[in-house]
Amino acid sequence: MPTTISRPSLLFVLTIIHGGSYTASAHEQDEFSLILQQLDTIERLVTRAKTASTAESVERYRFDYPRLTQDIQRIRHGVQGYLSPSRAQPRDPTELVGDYRLDTPSAEPSP
């Protein structure tokens, strides 16, 4: 008789544990979906800023828009890979660059 009581108890505990993790997973998916939407917004803002910037700047430094766009794509790819993994694979150890300042080449050649 003790085995019949422990089986339903075990099933009940497993249901609670699984149900609790499913709720957290759904919340986490919602949060990551929000992150993806925000990345889309940031990417549109970057495109708008790049279009608004002057191509022939007289400043010494300019913003590296292509590098920022690559980093945004990398973050998006990582989030999407987490949300829907194809299979267990080793992670890509490459880090984000984070330095988005480029030297503007001088108009006159150096002597």
N, CA, C and O of each residue as an XYZ file, in Angstrom:
444
protein
N       0.795     -1.194      0.000
C       0.000      0.000      0.000
C       0.847      1.271      0.000
O       0.454      2.239     -0.652
N       1.987      1.325      0.694
C       2.794      2.539      0.687
C       3.245      2.927     -0.729
O       3.406      4.113     -1.014
N       3.449      1.957     -1.610
C       3.894      2.301     -2.962
C       2.799      3.005     -3.757
O       3.107      3.855     -4.593
N       1.541      2.679     -3.523
C       0.460      3.350     -4.237
C       0.299      4.796     -3.779
O      -0.113      5.651     -4.562
N       0.616      5.072     -2.534
C       0.529      6.443     -2.030
C       1.719      7.250     -2.521
O       1.555      8.424     -2.853
N       2.902      6.671     -2.580
C       4.091      7.420     -2.972
C       4.106      7.733     -4.473
O       4.635      8.772     -4.869
N       3.544      6.868     -5.311
C       3.509      7.157     -6.745
C       2.702      8.412     -7.069
O       3.206      9.292     -7.766
N       1.465      8.521     -6.583
C       0.736      9.764     -6.858
C       1.433     10.989     -6.269
O       1.403     12.067     -6.863
N       2.049     10.830     -5.121
C       2.768     11.950     -4.517
C       3.939     12.369     -5.394
O       4.183     13.558     -5.595
N       4.655     11.386     -5.909
C       5.778     11.669     -6.796
C       5.308     12.365     -8.069
O       5.922     13.333     -8.516
N       4.224     11.872     -8.648
C       3.679     12.502     -9.847
C       3.229     13.931     -9.570
O       3.424     14.819    -10.400
N       2.632     14.151     -8.416
C       2.194     15.488     -8.047
C       3.393     16.434     -7.916
O       3.357     17.553     -8.427
N       4.446     15.992     -7.240
C       5.643     16.816     -7.069
C       6.285     17.122     -8.425
O       6.687     18.258     -8.678
N       6.381     16.120     -9.291
C       6.956     16.342    -10.616
C       6.118     17.327    -11.438
O       6.664     18.141    -12.182
N       4.808     17.249    -11.300
C       3.924     18.174    -12.007
C       4.137     19.595    -11.524
O       4.171     20.525    -12.330
N       4.279     19.774    -10.230
C       4.510     21.110     -9.671
C       5.852     21.656    -10.147
O       5.946     22.811    -10.564
N       6.886     20.827    -10.085
C       8.216     21.276    -10.515
C       8.205     21.615    -11.996
O       8.714     22.667    -12.384
N       7.650     20.768    -12.821
C       7.618     21.010    -14.258
C       6.759     22.230    -14.579
O       7.131     23.050    -15.419
N       5.627     22.350    -13.921
C       4.749     23.493    -14.156
C       5.402     24.805    -13.765
O       5.242     25.809    -14.460
N       6.132     24.809    -12.665
C       6.833     26.011    -12.229
C       7.931     26.413    -13.189
O       8.114     27.602    -13.452
N       8.659     25.460    -13.713
C       9.719     25.797    -14.658
C       9.144     26.240    -15.988
O       9.746     27.056    -16.686
N       7.975     25.707    -16.347
C       7.343     26.119    -17.599
C       6.895     27.575    -17.505
O       7.019     28.320    -18.477
N       6.385     27.986    -16.369
C       5.966     29.372    -16.186
C       7.160     30.307    -16.284
O       7.081     31.346    -16.939
N       8.260     29.952    -15.644
C       9.463     30.780    -15.713
C       9.980     30.828    -17.145
O      10.435     31.878    -17.597
N       9.921     29.743    -17.847
C      10.383     29.699    -19.221
C       9.521     30.580    -20.110
O      10.043     31.270    -20.986
N       8.212     30.567    -19.900
C       7.321     31.412    -20.695
C       7.608     32.886    -20.413
O       7.613     33.705    -21.332
N       7.846     33.223    -19.148
C       8.186     34.605    -18.792
C       9.510     35.002    -19.449
O       9.647     36.101    -19.986
N      10.463     34.100    -19.397
C      11.761     34.374    -19.999
C      11.619     34.562    -21.511
O      12.262     35.442    -22.085
N      10.798     33.758    -22.150
C      10.568     33.920    -23.585
C       9.946     35.273    -23.892
O      10.314     35.916    -24.875
N       9.016     35.706    -23.069
C       8.409     37.028    -23.249
C       9.464     38.129    -23.138
O       9.475     39.074    -23.927
N      10.342     37.993    -22.156
C      11.392     38.996    -21.963
C      12.350     39.025    -23.159
O      12.733     40.100    -23.622
N      12.730     37.862    -23.652
C      13.634     37.813    -24.800
C      12.954     38.303    -26.075
O      13.610     38.879    -26.942
N      11.665     38.082    -26.196
C      10.928     38.632    -27.341
C      10.946     40.155    -27.287
O      11.075     40.817    -28.317
N      10.819     40.702    -26.094
C      10.903     42.146    -25.917
C      12.299     42.650    -26.280
O      12.439     43.701    -26.905
N      13.317     41.912    -25.894
C      14.693     42.280    -26.241
C      14.863     42.301    -27.763
O      15.479     43.222    -28.300
N      14.328     41.306    -28.457
C      14.420     41.272    -29.918
C      13.716     42.473    -30.546
O      14.216     43.045    -31.515
N      12.561     42.859    -30.005
C      11.861     44.039    -30.513
C      12.693     45.303    -30.295
O      12.751     46.177    -31.160
N      13.332     45.389    -29.135
C      14.167     46.550    -28.847
C      15.397     46.588    -29.751
O      15.831     47.666    -30.158
N      15.957     45.432    -30.065
C      17.084     45.382    -31.003
C      16.659     45.869    -32.384
O      17.419     46.560    -33.062
N      15.444     45.509    -32.803
C      14.920     46.008    -34.084
C      14.829     47.528    -34.064
O      15.203     48.192    -35.031
N      14.332     48.075    -32.959
C      14.210     49.525    -32.826
C      15.588     50.187    -32.859
O      15.778     51.196    -33.537
N      16.536     49.624    -32.134
C      17.891     50.176    -32.111
C      18.497     50.134    -33.510
O      19.151     51.086    -33.937
N      18.281     49.037    -34.217
C      18.842     48.919    -35.555
C      18.242     49.971    -36.495
O      18.955     50.534    -37.326
N      16.936     50.237    -36.370
C      16.325     51.292    -37.190
C      16.917     52.654    -36.845
O      17.161     53.467    -37.736
N      17.151     52.908    -35.550
C      17.753     54.171    -35.136
C      19.176     54.313    -35.658
O      19.587     55.402    -36.058
N      19.915     53.237    -35.656
C      21.284     53.258    -36.181
C      21.260     53.567    -37.676
O      22.063     54.364    -38.162
N      20.340     52.936    -38.402
C      20.222     53.190    -39.836
C      19.859     54.651    -40.091
O      20.405     55.279    -40.998
N      18.946     55.186    -39.299
C      18.554     56.589    -39.446
C      19.728     57.515    -39.145
O      19.939     58.495    -39.860
N      20.492     57.219    -38.098
C      21.644     58.051    -37.745
C      22.729     57.971    -38.815
O      23.376     58.969    -39.132
N      22.919     56.784    -39.364
C      23.925     56.612    -40.411
C      23.537     57.414    -41.649
O      24.390     58.037    -42.280
N      22.262     57.401    -41.994
C      21.781     58.153    -43.147
C      21.926     59.652    -42.907
O      22.257     60.398    -43.828
N      21.681     60.095    -41.686
C      21.754     61.521    -41.362
C      23.184     62.033    -41.259
O      23.422     63.231    -41.408
N      24.138     61.141    -41.008
C      25.528     61.593    -40.866
C      26.083     61.975    -42.230
O      25.686     61.427    -43.258
N      26.990     62.907    -42.215
C      27.587     63.353    -43.478
C      28.661     62.370    -43.902
O      29.436     61.884    -43.079
N      28.698     62.085    -45.178
C      29.675     61.129    -45.704
C      31.082     61.707    -45.687
O      32.047     60.985    -45.437
N      31.204     62.994    -45.948
C      32.522     63.640    -45.979
C      32.682     64.502    -44.740
O      32.522     65.721    -44.791
N      32.987     63.878    -43.665
C      33.131     64.582    -42.393
C      34.531     65.154    -42.278
O      35.501     64.527    -42.701
N      34.636     66.331    -41.712
C      35.943     66.956    -41.509
C      36.498     66.608    -40.130
O      37.615     66.997    -39.789
N      35.726     65.885    -39.350
C      36.173     65.504    -38.018
C      37.193     64.385    -38.106
O      37.224     63.624    -39.073
N      38.019     64.299    -37.090
C      39.063     63.278    -37.070
C      38.494     61.882    -36.872
O      38.984     60.915    -37.454
N      37.462     61.784    -36.052
C      36.853     60.495    -35.760
C      35.423     60.468    -36.268
O      34.752     61.498    -36.330
N      34.973     59.297    -36.623
C      33.586     59.103    -37.007
C      33.101     57.800    -36.379
O      33.901     56.962    -35.963
N      31.805     57.644    -36.319
C      31.212     56.465    -35.686
C      31.252     55.284    -36.656
O      30.988     55.445    -37.848
N      31.579     54.106    -36.144
C      31.666     52.893    -36.958
C      30.306     52.187    -36.962
O      30.073     51.258    -36.189
N      29.422     52.643    -37.839
C      28.073     52.071    -37.924
C      28.075     50.605    -38.343
O      27.314     49.824    -37.771
N      28.890     50.192    -39.312
C      28.878     48.766    -39.680
C      29.252     47.842    -38.527
O      28.673     46.764    -38.390
N      30.202     48.243    -37.707
C      30.604     47.411    -36.572
C      29.476     47.308    -35.553
O      29.226     46.229    -35.015
N      28.790     48.423    -35.282
C      27.662     48.398    -34.355
C      26.556     47.499    -34.899
O      25.963     46.723    -34.150
N      26.275     47.598    -36.191
C      25.247     46.758    -36.801
C      25.615     45.281    -36.692
O      24.747     44.445    -36.441
N      26.882     44.956    -36.877
C      27.332     43.563    -36.727
C      27.131     43.082    -35.298
O      26.707     41.947    -35.083
N      27.431     43.931    -34.320
C      27.251     43.543    -32.917
C      25.771     43.341    -32.587
O      25.417     42.421    -31.849
N      24.915     44.192    -33.129
C      23.474     44.029    -32.902
C      23.003     42.711    -33.501
O      22.220     41.989    -32.884
N      23.479     42.397    -34.704
C      23.114     41.127    -35.342
C      23.622     39.945    -34.521
O      22.944     38.924    -34.402
N      24.802     40.089    -33.966
C      25.378     39.016    -33.151
C      24.547     38.768    -31.893
O      24.307     37.620    -31.517
N      24.108     39.851    -31.246
C      23.262     39.715    -30.065
C      21.937     39.080    -30.457
O      21.453     38.179    -29.771
N      21.339     39.551    -31.571
C      20.058     38.999    -32.028
C      20.196     37.498    -32.314
O      19.340     36.701    -31.927
N      21.268     37.132    -32.986
C      21.496     35.717    -33.317
C      21.632     34.875    -32.039
O      21.126     33.755    -31.971
N      22.319     35.423    -31.033
C      22.485     34.698    -29.772
C      21.164     34.498    -29.042
O      20.902     33.420    -28.507
N      20.329     35.539    -29.019
C      19.027     35.430    -28.351
C      18.135     34.442    -29.098
O      17.488     33.595    -28.483
N      18.102     34.553    -30.431
C      17.280     33.637    -31.220
C      17.778     32.200    -31.073
O      16.976     31.268    -31.018
N      19.091     32.019    -31.009
C      19.648     30.685    -30.814
C      19.288     30.104    -29.459
O      19.109     28.894    -29.323
N      19.182     30.968    -28.454
C      18.783     30.506    -27.123
C      17.308     30.124    -27.102
O      16.923     29.119    -26.505
N      16.483     30.944    -27.766
C      15.042     30.693    -27.750
C      14.664     29.448    -28.536
O      13.720     28.748    -28.169
N      15.381     29.167    -29.600
C      15.067     27.977    -30.408
C      16.347     27.291    -30.847
O      16.748     27.388    -32.006
N      16.992     26.591    -29.907
C      18.255     25.926    -30.246
C      18.027     24.753    -31.193
O      17.069     23.994    -31.045
N      18.919     24.619    -32.164
C      18.800     23.496    -33.089
C      19.299     22.219    -32.427
O      18.678     21.162    -32.545
N      20.406     22.325    -31.742
C      20.952     21.210    -30.967
C      22.100     21.758    -30.136
O      22.565     22.876    -30.360
N      22.542     20.981    -29.196
C      23.618     21.452    -28.328
C      24.912     21.564    -29.123
O      25.386     20.587    -29.702
N      25.472     22.759    -29.143
C      26.731     23.020    -29.832
C      27.573     23.939    -28.954
O      27.043     24.663    -28.110
N      28.879     23.903    -29.157
C      29.716     24.819    -28.384
C      29.432     26.267    -28.787
O      29.132     26.552    -29.946
N      29.529     27.150    -27.840
C      29.281     28.565    -28.106
C      30.469     29.190    -28.829
O      31.608     28.748    -28.682
N      30.182     30.223    -29.608
C      31.215     30.987    -30.286
C      31.869     31.913    -29.265
O      31.186     32.772    -28.708
N      33.171     31.770    -28.999
C      33.800     32.552    -27.937
C      34.146     33.990    -28.329
O      34.726     34.711    -27.517
N      33.813     34.430    -29.536
C      34.149     35.776    -29.963
C      33.379     36.796    -29.138
O      32.186     36.632    -28.882
N      34.071     37.844    -28.728
C      33.455     38.864    -27.902
C      33.020     40.042    -28.760
O      33.483     40.213    -29.888
N      32.118     40.853    -28.207
C      31.725     42.086    -28.876
C      32.901     43.040    -28.868
O      33.709     43.030    -27.940
N      32.997     43.854    -29.889
C      34.121     44.765    -29.993
C      33.948     45.944    -29.059
O      34.817     46.213    -28.231
N      32.838     46.650    -29.182
C      32.541     47.746    -28.276
C      33.232     49.056    -28.592
O      32.867     50.071    -27.999
N      34.204     49.097    -29.485
C      34.880     50.327    -29.866
C      34.349     50.744    -31.223
O      34.630     50.098    -32.232
N      33.577     51.831    -31.250
C      32.908     52.231    -32.476
C      33.441     53.546    -33.042
O      32.738     54.220    -33.795
N      34.642     53.911    -32.701
C      35.227     55.148    -33.205
C      36.259     54.806    -34.265
O      37.149     53.987    -34.037
N      36.133     55.438    -35.426
C      37.070     55.229    -36.524
C      37.848     56.507    -36.769
O      37.306     57.604    -36.633
N      39.114     56.373    -37.129
C      39.875     57.533    -37.567
C      39.434     57.893    -38.964
O      39.300     57.022    -39.824
N      39.205     59.176    -39.195
C      38.863     59.643    -40.527
C      40.170     59.869    -41.269
O      41.038     60.588    -40.775
N      40.330     59.270    -42.447
C      41.576     59.474    -43.186
C      41.727     60.947    -43.574
O      40.764     61.611    -43.956
N      42.953     61.430    -43.465
C      43.193     62.844    -43.790
C      43.094     63.057    -45.294
O      43.392     62.156    -46.077
N      42.678     64.242    -45.689
C      42.505     64.566    -47.118
C      43.849     64.701    -47.816
O      43.960     64.398    -49.004
N      44.874     65.152    -47.095
C      46.194     65.322    -47.696
C      47.099     64.179    -47.281
O      47.066     63.757    -46.125
N      47.920     63.661    -48.213
C      48.855     62.608    -47.838
C      49.923     63.118    -46.886
O      50.334     64.275    -46.974
N      50.368     62.273    -45.989
C      51.414     62.640    -45.041
C      52.741     62.738    -45.765
O      52.992     61.972    -46.695
N      53.612     63.681    -45.351
C      54.925     63.829    -46.022
C      55.867     62.711    -45.698
O      56.999     62.697    -46.183
